[in-house]
Amino acid sequence: MKIRTLATALSSMAVIGISLAPPQAHASAEALIRAKCLPCHTESDDGISRISQQRKTPEGWLMSVARMQIVHGLKITDEERRTVVKYLADTRGLAPSETAGARYAMERRLNTMEAFESEQFTQMCARCHTGARVLLQRRPASEWEHLVHFHLGQYPTAEYQALGRDRDWLGIALKEMVPELASKLPLESEAWKQWQAHAPQAVKGEWSMSGHMSGRGGFSGVMKVAAGKGKDRYTLAFDGRWDDGRPMQGKGQALIYTGYEWRGDLVVDGTPMRQVFAVEDGVMRGRMFMRDQDEVGADVVASLQGAGNSRVLAVHPSYLKAGESAELRIVGSGLAGDVTLPAGVKLIDTVKRSATEVVVRVQADGAARGVHPVAVGKVSGGALALYDSVAAVKVLPAFAVARIGGNGTPTAKVEARFDAEAWAAGADGKAGTEDDFRIGVMPAKWSVEPFNEVAAHDQDVKFAGLMDAASGVFVPGDAGPNPARRMSASNVGNLKVVAEVEQGGERLRGEGQVIVAPPRWNNPPLP
């Protein structure tokens, strides 16, 4: 099967395999695995060969089962695949601490810049796919060795590609990478043993939620979670609002893998979306993104209402300028008691309050510059930046990749979304020092320019796509040859992203970069 077809199949199976049809019981899952897997694998006192010697995320197990279907002809229904993935993720998964630092792959954070201490790992493993895909697996040395041989069997040109042909690729992989991976990512770990003994987590009830979506803004609200049909299945309903006052509502369902891996499917204001959260100690953290356009998403944190779980999650908006008044929404769980604001911020009135949200009117008079928590009763948290002027503007992300698409092709366009992050100067009043502090995301005027002379010569600004001046959303051009371009080139390009934040009649400028690349042909559950 061609790579493009394989990638398309894996992408569609991600929706089917991690979706929320009722999974079967463990006993049925074990019987199913024996029936479907033992024709090729063998069973011993140590379990089933290859399968029992690995631990992966739900997405990792989905990719393994899907590969068995696509490459080896495994016959399995969608419901059976869901059952197998659920069982394997529950019994051969990763502890929360083992996914730390690599969750961006599951959360579809497409513009994450990876960096690893091991240069060998970077060149040998992270040159063809993300390093996170490796970091989200656990194997003994024998299985890491099997994986090396699998790579050469499945991708025989690996030794002759960039960073492969200039070295003894197989020798390094077997003699150096296998011991390194087995040491850093072992099958057995104390973290996994402790997590398996962890008591089930409570998730039913009301979750106070706060989030921010690039190109759209912040939001907050309450997600009600109720028991669904089947183990670890839940229904959910979200009722909230965007920071600009517009309502935000959604309904759907969710499934928990491995005791903490929350995967939700819901429709928010008519748009199908997915949730990839980690649940631990009454808090959810992760990302919610469009199901069919995963670059469009929001960072989310939520807290469960209940005894002993009082906390302040966030303040909307997260900044206040000296001399100005504003209405602040303090979002959290178990919010009770007096509101305590940073020194120099005066409480004028309490507009509304509940256990999940306290809305207050405030005035900043002589406020202490810097980032401060806000307290409600005995709990404090969130971040309220108090400033007198903006000293610098940063474009986030500093580097992004958009992809041409559409125009009759089977691949969709991939947008790039940016925020203008304002910063204040530190105590010395000079921007660019260590004591500068982050104010927050501010409205900006957005534009693009040629990144270099080549981009100017090729008229990339004209052909590569359009930047929305108000939102910071860049939509790339159509796929395919463009007769209007030199040599009928496609609409790829290299652009400078410019954000201008107005202050006192002047505009502070921040710069980033967007590469407009060819279509995204390969879109597996873990990139």
Buried (B, 14 or more C-beta within 10 A) or exposed (E): EEEEEBBBBBBEBBBBBBBBBBBBEBEEBBEBBEEBBEEEBEBEEEBBBBBBBBBBBBBBBBBBBBBBBBEEEBEBEEBBBBBBBBBBBBBBBBBBBBBEEBBBBBBBBBBBEEEBEBEBBBBBBBEBBBBBBBBBBBBBBEBBBBBBEEBBEEEEEBBEEEBBEEEEBBEBBBEBBBEBBBEEBBBEBEBBEEBEEEEEBEBEBBBBBBBBBBBBBBBBBBBBBEEBEBBBBBBBBBBBBBBEEEEBBBEBBBBBBBBBBBBBBBEBEEEBBBBBBBBBEBBBBBBBBBBEBBBBBBBBBBBBBBEEBBBBBBBBBBBBBBEEBBBBBBBBBBBEEEBBBBEBBEBEEEEEBEBBBBBBBBBBEEBEBBBBBBBBBEBBBBBBBBBEBBBBBBBBBBEBBBBBBBBEEEBBBBBBBBBBBBBBBBEEEEBEEEEBBBBBBBBBBBBBBBBEEEBEEBBBBEBBBEBBEEBBBBBBBBBBEBEEBEEEBBBBBBBBBBBBBEBEEEBBBBBBBBBBBEBBBBBBBBB
